[in-house]
Amino acid sequence: MAAYFILTHTITDLEIYRDEYIPQVLPFIAKYHGEIVVASFNAEPLQGNPETGAVVLRFPSEEAVREFVNDPEYQPAKELRIAVTTNANAVLAPEFQMPEG
């Protein structure tokens, strides 16, 4: 079953995020057969006070999400993302399936 990596954050250095982090992360998303569903530097808050950077990645399984996040070769890129963002929150969520019955 598909699973999603959902990240919200505030980007503090858009140039580094765009020019350095994004090119580094794309091969890892592809490695784990992920696809970018949402990527916004300035998402519109509709409720509460969420961060405006939003990313949703779809992977073929929960295990693929975990492997992506924990890939040792991805860690330098992840550290770069963390360095140029604040208030990051990330979750893994399984694809919704309507209960039978």
DSSP file (Angstrom, degrees, kcal/mol; ACC not computed):
  #  RESIDUE AA STRUCTURE BP1 BP2  ACC     N-H-->O    O-->H-N    N-H-->O    O-->H-N    TCO  KAPPA ALPHA  PHI   PSI    X-CA   Y-CA   Z-CA
    1    1 A M              0   0    0      0, 0.0    61,-0.3     0, 0.0    58,-0.0   0.000 360.0 360.0 360.0 140.2    0.0    0.0    0.0
    2    2 A A        -     0   0    0     59,-0.1    93,-2.8    92,-0.1     2,-0.3  -0.209 360.0-164.7 -63.5 155.4    1.3    3.5   -0.8
    3    3 A A  E     -AB  59  94A   0     56,-2.2    56,-3.2    91,-0.3     2,-0.4  -0.965   8.5-134.3-142.7 158.1    2.5    5.8    1.9
    4    4 A Y  E     -AB  58  93A   0     89,-3.2    89,-2.4    -2,-0.3     2,-0.6  -0.919   4.4-150.9-121.9 139.0    3.3    9.5    2.2
    5    5 A F  E     -AB  57  92A   0     52,-2.4    52,-2.6    -2,-0.4     2,-0.5  -0.947  24.6-169.2-100.5 118.1    6.1   11.5    3.6
    6    6 A I  E     +AB  56  91A   0     85,-2.8    85,-2.4    -2,-0.6     2,-0.4  -0.954   7.3 178.0-118.4 121.8    4.6   14.8    4.7
    7    7 A L  E     -AB  55  90A   0     48,-2.9    48,-2.7    -2,-0.5     2,-0.4  -0.976  10.5-178.5-127.6 132.4    6.9   17.7    5.7
    8    8 A T  E     +AB  54  89A   0     81,-2.5    81,-2.5    -2,-0.4     2,-0.3  -0.982  22.5 138.6-124.4 145.0    6.1   21.2    6.8
    9    9 A H  E     -A   53   0A   0     44,-2.1    44,-2.1    -2,-0.4     2,-0.5  -0.980  50.3-105.6-168.1 168.3    8.8   23.8    7.6
   10   10 A T  E     - B   0  86A   0     76,-2.6    76,-2.3    -2,-0.3     2,-0.6  -0.954  32.6-138.8-107.1 125.6    9.9   27.4    7.2
   11   11 A I  E     - B   0  85A   0     -2,-0.5     3,-0.3    30,-0.3    74,-0.3  -0.745  20.3-178.6 -86.7 121.7   12.7   27.8    4.7
   12   12 A T  S    S+     0   0    0     72,-2.6     2,-0.3    -2,-0.6    73,-0.2   0.659  79.4  33.0 -95.5 -19.0   15.3   30.3    6.0
   13   13 A D     >  +     0   0    0     71,-1.3     4,-2.4     1,-0.1    -1,-0.3  -0.736  65.0 177.8-137.9  87.8   17.6   30.3    3.0
   14   14 A L  H  > S+     0   0    0     -2,-0.3     4,-3.0    -3,-0.3     5,-0.3   0.845  78.8  57.6 -60.9 -37.0   15.5   29.8   -0.1
   15   15 A E  H  > S+     0   0    0      2,-0.2     4,-3.0     1,-0.2     5,-0.3   0.942 111.2  40.6 -62.6 -48.7   18.6   30.0   -2.5
   16   16 A I  H  >>S+     0   0    0      2,-0.2     4,-2.5     3,-0.2     5,-1.9   0.919 116.4  51.0 -66.0 -42.4   20.5   27.2   -0.8
   17   17 A Y  I  <>S+     0   0    0     -4,-2.4     5,-2.3     3,-0.2    -2,-0.2   0.943 118.9  36.7 -58.6 -48.7   17.3   25.1   -0.4
   18   18 A R  I  <5S+     0   0    0     -4,-3.0    -2,-0.2    -5,-0.2    -1,-0.2   0.919 126.4  35.5 -71.5 -45.6   16.4   25.5   -4.1
   19   19 A D  I  <5S+     0   0    0     -4,-3.0    -3,-0.2    -5,-0.3    -2,-0.2   0.728 133.5  17.8 -88.3 -22.9   19.9   25.4   -5.6
   20   20 A E  I  X5S+     0   0    0     -4,-2.5     4,-1.2    -5,-0.3    -3,-0.2   0.782 124.1  42.8-114.9 -50.8   21.6   22.9   -3.4
   21   21 A Y  I  ><S+     0   0    0     -5,-1.9     4,-2.4     2,-0.2     3,-0.4   0.956 111.1  51.9 -69.0 -49.6   19.1   20.8   -1.4
   22   22 A I  H  ><S+     0   0    0     -5,-2.3     4,-1.9     1,-0.3    -1,-0.2   0.921 110.0  48.3 -57.4 -48.0   16.6   20.1   -4.1
   23   23 A P  H  4 S+     0   0    0      0, 0.0    -1,-0.3     0, 0.0    -2,-0.2   0.837 114.0  49.4 -61.8 -28.5   19.1   18.7   -6.7
   24   24 A Q  H  < S+     0   0    0     -4,-1.2     4,-0.5    -3,-0.4    -2,-0.2   0.862 112.6  45.2 -76.2 -35.4   20.6   16.5   -3.9
   25   25 A V  H >X S+     0   0    0     -4,-2.4     4,-2.0     1,-0.2     3,-0.8   0.812  94.8  75.6 -80.3 -29.4   17.3   15.0   -2.8
   26   26 A L  H 3X S+     0   0    0     -4,-1.9     4,-2.2     1,-0.3     5,-0.2   0.866  92.4  52.2 -55.0 -43.4   15.8   14.3   -6.2
   27   27 A P  H 3> S+     0   0    0      0, 0.0     4,-2.3     0, 0.0    -1,-0.3   0.849 109.8  50.6 -63.0 -30.5   17.9   11.2   -6.8
   28   28 A F  H <> S+     0   0    0     -3,-0.8     4,-1.5    -4,-0.5    -2,-0.2   0.869 107.6  51.9 -74.6 -36.2   16.9    9.7   -3.5
   29   29 A I  H  <>S+     0   0    0     -4,-2.0     5,-3.3     1,-0.2     3,-0.2   0.939 114.2  44.6 -61.3 -45.2   13.3   10.2   -4.2
   30   30 A A  H ><5S+     0   0    0     -4,-2.2     3,-2.0     3,-0.2    -2,-0.2   0.892 106.0  61.1 -65.5 -39.9   13.7    8.4   -7.5
   31   31 A K  H 3<5S+     0   0    0     -4,-2.3    -1,-0.2     1,-0.3    -2,-0.2   0.854 110.7  40.3 -55.8 -36.9   15.8    5.7   -5.8
   32   32 A Y  T 3<5S-     0   0    0     -4,-1.5    -1,-0.3    -3,-0.2    -2,-0.2   0.144 118.5-110.0-102.0  18.8   12.9    4.7   -3.6
   33   33 A H  T < 5 +     0   0    0     -3,-2.0    -3,-0.2     1,-0.2     2,-0.2   0.830  65.0 156.7  59.8  36.4   10.3    5.1   -6.4
   34   34 A G      < -     0   0    0     -5,-3.3     2,-0.4    -6,-0.2    25,-0.2  -0.471  28.8-154.5 -87.5 162.7    8.8    8.2   -4.8
   35   35 A E  E     -C   58   0A   0     23,-2.1    23,-2.8    -2,-0.2     2,-0.7  -0.994  21.0-118.0-136.1 145.9    6.9   11.0   -6.6
   36   36 A I  E     +C   57   0A   0     -2,-0.4    21,-0.2    21,-0.2     3,-0.1  -0.730  34.5 168.3 -84.1 117.3    6.4   14.6   -5.6
   37   37 A V  E    S+     0   0A   0     19,-2.8     2,-0.4    -2,-0.7    20,-0.2   0.821  70.7  11.1 -95.0 -41.2    2.7   15.2   -5.0
   38   38 A V  E     +C   56   0A   0     18,-1.8    18,-2.5     2,-0.0    -1,-0.4  -0.999  58.8 165.6-139.8 137.2    3.1   18.7   -3.4
   39   39 A A  E     +C   55   0A   0     -2,-0.4     2,-0.4    16,-0.2    16,-0.2  -0.797  15.3 159.0-151.9 108.8    6.0   21.0   -3.1
   40   40 A S  E     -C   54   0A   0     14,-2.8    14,-2.5    -2,-0.3     3,-0.4  -0.996  32.7-164.4-136.7 133.2    5.4   24.6   -2.1
   41   41 A F  S    S+     0   0    0     -2,-0.4   -30,-0.3    12,-0.2    11,-0.1   0.678  97.8  28.3 -81.2 -19.1    7.6   27.3   -0.7
   42   42 A N  S    S+     0   0    0     12,-0.1    -1,-0.2   -32,-0.1    11,-0.2  -0.449  77.1 178.4-145.2  64.1    4.6   29.4    0.3
   43   43 A A        -     0   0    0      9,-3.9    -3,-0.0    -3,-0.4    10,-0.0  -0.352  36.2-109.4 -68.3 150.7    1.5   27.2    1.0
   44   44 A E        -     0   0    0     -2,-0.0     2,-0.2     1,-0.0    -1,-0.1  -0.724  27.3-132.1 -86.2 115.2   -1.6   29.1    2.1
   45   45 A P        +     0   0    0      0, 0.0     3,-0.1     0, 0.0     7,-0.1  -0.471  28.2 174.2 -65.1 133.2   -2.5   28.5    5.8
   46   46 A L        +     0   0    0      1,-0.4     2,-0.3    -2,-0.2     3,-0.0   0.591  66.9  16.4-113.1 -19.8   -6.2   27.6    6.1
   47   47 A Q  S    S-     0   0    0      0, 0.0    -1,-0.4     0, 0.0     2,-0.0  -0.978 113.4 -10.8-154.0 140.5   -6.3   26.8    9.8
   48   48 A G  S    S-     0   0    0     -2,-0.3     0, 0.0     1,-0.2     0, 0.0  -0.325  97.3 -60.3  71.7-153.0   -4.0   27.4   12.8
   49   49 A N        +     0   0    0     -3,-0.0    -1,-0.2    -2,-0.0     3,-0.1  -0.480  69.1 166.6-130.3  60.4   -0.5   28.7   12.3
   50   50 A P        -     0   0    0      0, 0.0     2,-0.1     0, 0.0   -41,-0.0  -0.267  43.9 -95.6 -75.6 162.9    1.3   26.1   10.2
   51   51 A E        -     0   0    0     36,-0.2   -41,-0.2     1,-0.1    -9,-0.1  -0.422  29.8-135.6 -68.7 154.1    4.6   26.5    8.5
   52   52 A T  S    S+     0   0    0    -11,-0.1    -9,-3.9    -2,-0.1     2,-0.6   0.586  79.7  89.0 -97.8  -9.9    4.2   27.6    4.9
   53   53 A G  E     +A    9   0A   0    -44,-2.1   -44,-2.1   -11,-0.2     2,-0.4  -0.789  60.7 178.9 -83.4 125.1    6.8   25.3    3.3
   54   54 A A  E     +AC   8  40A   0    -14,-2.5   -14,-2.8    -2,-0.6     2,-0.4  -0.993  14.5 176.4-136.5 134.4    5.0   22.1    2.4
   55   55 A V  E     -AC   7  39A   0    -48,-2.7   -48,-2.9    -2,-0.4     2,-0.4  -1.000   4.8-176.1-136.3 133.1    6.1   18.8    0.8
   56   56 A V  E     -AC   6  38A   0    -18,-2.5   -19,-2.8    -2,-0.4   -18,-1.8  -0.985   7.5-174.5-128.8 121.0    4.2   15.7    0.2
   57   57 A L  E     -AC   5  36A   0    -52,-2.6   -52,-2.4    -2,-0.4     2,-0.5  -0.943  13.0-148.0-114.8 136.0    6.0   12.7   -1.3
   58   58 A R  E     -AC   4  35A   0    -23,-2.8   -23,-2.1    -2,-0.4   -54,-0.2  -0.896  18.8-179.6-104.5 130.1    4.2    9.5   -2.3
   59   59 A F  E     -A    3   0A   0    -56,-3.2   -56,-2.2    -2,-0.5   -25,-0.1  -0.841  39.3-112.9-122.8 161.8    6.1    6.2   -2.0
   60   60 A P  S    S+     0   0    0      0, 0.0     2,-0.3     0, 0.0     3,-0.1   0.690  93.8   1.3 -70.2 -16.4    5.0    2.6   -2.9
   61   61 A S  S  > S-     0   0    0    -58,-0.2     4,-1.5   -59,-0.1   -58,-0.3  -0.986  71.1-105.5-161.1 164.8    5.2    1.5    0.8
   62   62 A E  H  > S+     0   0    0    -61,-0.3     4,-2.3    -2,-0.3     5,-0.2   0.888 120.1  57.1 -62.4 -39.0    5.8    2.6    4.4
   63   63 A E  H  > S+     0   0    0      1,-0.2     4,-2.8     2,-0.2    -1,-0.2   0.890 102.4  54.3 -60.8 -39.5    9.1    0.8    4.2
   64   64 A A  H  > S+     0   0    0      2,-0.2     4,-2.3     1,-0.2    -1,-0.2   0.884 107.3  51.0 -62.7 -38.1   10.2    2.8    1.2
   65   65 A V  H  X S+     0   0    0     -4,-1.5     4,-2.6     2,-0.2     5,-0.2   0.948 112.1  46.5 -62.4 -48.3    9.5    6.0    3.2
   66   66 A R  H  X S+     0   0    0     -4,-2.3     4,-2.3     1,-0.2    -2,-0.2   0.902 112.3  50.0 -61.6 -41.7   11.6    4.8    6.1
   67   67 A E  H  X S+     0   0    0     -4,-2.8     4,-0.8     2,-0.2    -1,-0.2   0.904 111.4  49.4 -64.3 -40.8   14.4    3.7    3.7
   68   68 A F  H >< S+     0   0    0     -4,-2.3     3,-0.8    -5,-0.2    -2,-0.2   0.962 114.1  44.0 -59.5 -53.6   14.4    7.1    2.0
   69   69 A V  H 3< S+     0   0    0     -4,-2.6    -2,-0.2     1,-0.2    -1,-0.2   0.843 121.2  39.9 -63.2 -35.0   14.6    9.0    5.3
   70   70 A N  H 3< S+     0   0    0     -4,-2.3    -1,-0.2    -5,-0.2    -2,-0.2   0.379  77.4 132.1-100.4   3.6   17.2    6.8    6.8
   71   71 A D    XX  -     0   0    0     -3,-0.8     3,-1.2    -4,-0.8     4,-1.0  -0.383  54.7-141.7 -57.5 121.8   19.4    6.2    3.7
   72   72 A P  T 34 S+     0   0    0      0, 0.0     3,-0.5     0, 0.0    -1,-0.2   0.841 100.9  53.5 -56.9 -34.1   23.0    6.8    4.9
   73   73 A E  T 34 S+     0   0    0      1,-0.2     4,-0.3     2,-0.1    -2,-0.1   0.739 105.5  54.7 -74.0 -21.4   23.9    8.5    1.6
   74   74 A Y  T X> S+     0   0    0     -3,-1.2     4,-2.5     1,-0.2     3,-0.7   0.702  84.3  87.7 -80.1 -20.7   20.9   10.9    2.0
   75   75 A Q  H 3X S+     0   0    0     -4,-1.0     4,-2.8    -3,-0.5     5,-0.2   0.839  83.5  53.1 -55.6 -41.3   22.0   12.1    5.5
   76   76 A P  H 3> S+     0   0    0      0, 0.0     4,-1.8     0, 0.0    -1,-0.3   0.908 112.6  45.7 -60.2 -38.8   24.2   15.0    4.3
   77   77 A A  H <> S+     0   0    0     -3,-0.7     4,-2.5    -4,-0.3    -2,-0.2   0.910 112.2  51.4 -67.8 -41.1   21.4   16.4    2.1
   78   78 A K  H  X S+     0   0    0     -4,-2.5     4,-2.6     1,-0.2    -1,-0.2   0.913 108.8  51.0 -61.0 -43.0   19.0   15.9    5.0
   79   79 A E  H  X S+     0   0    0     -4,-2.8     4,-2.1    -5,-0.2    -1,-0.2   0.880 108.6  52.1 -62.7 -37.7   21.4   17.8    7.3
   80   80 A L  H  X S+     0   0    0     -4,-1.8     4,-1.4     2,-0.2    -2,-0.2   0.931 109.5  49.6 -62.6 -45.3   21.6   20.6    4.7
   81   81 A R  H >< S+     0   0    0     -4,-2.5     3,-0.5     1,-0.2    -2,-0.2   0.930 111.4  48.7 -58.2 -46.2   17.7   20.8    4.7
   82   82 A I  H >< S+     0   0    0     -4,-2.6     3,-1.0     1,-0.2    -1,-0.2   0.869 108.3  55.0 -62.5 -36.6   17.6   21.0    8.4
   83   83 A A  H 3< S+     0   0    0     -4,-2.1    -1,-0.2     1,-0.2    -2,-0.2   0.785 112.7  41.3 -68.1 -27.7   20.3   23.7    8.4
   84   84 A V  T << S+     0   0    0     -4,-1.4   -72,-2.6    -3,-0.5   -71,-1.3   0.161 112.9  58.8-110.1  18.8   18.3   26.0    6.1
   85   85 A T  E <   -B   11   0A   0     -3,-1.0     2,-0.3   -74,-0.3   -74,-0.2  -0.935  60.5-158.1-137.7 163.2   14.9   25.4    7.6
   86   86 A T  E     +B   10   0A   0    -76,-2.3   -76,-2.6    -2,-0.3    -3,-0.0  -0.915  69.5  24.5-133.8 164.6   13.2   25.9   11.0
   87   87 A N  E    S+     0   0A   0     -2,-0.3     2,-0.2   -78,-0.2   -36,-0.2   0.835  77.3 179.7  53.9  39.4   10.1   24.4   12.7
   88   88 A A  E     -     0   0A   0    -79,-0.1     2,-0.4    -3,-0.1   -79,-0.2  -0.514  11.6-179.4 -76.4 138.3   10.2   21.2   10.6
   89   89 A N  E     -B    8   0A   0    -81,-2.5   -81,-2.5    -2,-0.2     2,-0.4  -0.993   2.8-178.9-134.8 128.5    7.6   18.6   11.2
   90   90 A A  E     +B    7   0A   0     -2,-0.4     2,-0.3   -83,-0.2   -83,-0.2  -0.988   1.4 177.7-131.5 140.0    7.6   15.3    9.2
   91   91 A V  E     -B    6   0A   0    -85,-2.4   -85,-2.8    -2,-0.4     2,-0.5  -0.961  24.5-136.9-136.1 155.4    5.2   12.4    9.4
   92   92 A L  E     +B    5   0A   0     -2,-0.3   -87,-0.2   -87,-0.2   -30,-0.1  -0.958  28.7 179.6-107.5 128.8    4.7    9.1    7.6
   93   93 A A  E     -B    4   0A   0    -89,-2.4   -89,-3.2    -2,-0.5     2,-0.1  -0.997  23.4-127.8-134.0 132.3    1.1    8.4    6.7
   94   94 A P  E     -B    3   0A   0      0, 0.0   -91,-0.3     0, 0.0   -92,-0.1  -0.394  40.0 -91.4 -72.8 154.5   -0.3    5.3    5.0
   95   95 A E        -     0   0    0    -93,-2.8     2,-0.2     1,-0.1   -92,-0.0  -0.397  49.2-107.0 -61.9 139.7   -2.6    5.8    2.0
   96   96 A F        -     0   0    0     -2,-0.1     2,-0.4    -3,-0.1    -1,-0.1  -0.493  35.2-171.8 -72.8 136.4   -6.3    5.9    3.0
   97   97 A Q        -     0   0    0     -2,-0.2     3,-0.1    -3,-0.1    -1,-0.0  -0.997  27.7-118.0-128.7 128.7   -8.4    2.9    2.2
   98   98 A M        -     0   0    0     -2,-0.4    -2,-0.0     1,-0.1     2,-0.0  -0.427  36.5-111.9 -63.4 128.9  -12.1    3.0    2.8
   99   99 A P        -     0   0    0      0, 0.0     2,-0.2     0, 0.0    -1,-0.1  -0.332  33.7-115.1 -61.5 144.0  -13.1    0.4    5.3
  100  100 A E              0   0    0      1,-0.2    -3,-0.0    -3,-0.1     0, 0.0  -0.492 360.0 360.0 -79.0 149.4  -15.2   -2.5    3.9
  101  101 A G              0   0    0     -2,-0.2    -1,-0.2     0, 0.0     0, 0.0   0.417 360.0 360.0 109.1 360.0  -18.7   -3.0    4.9
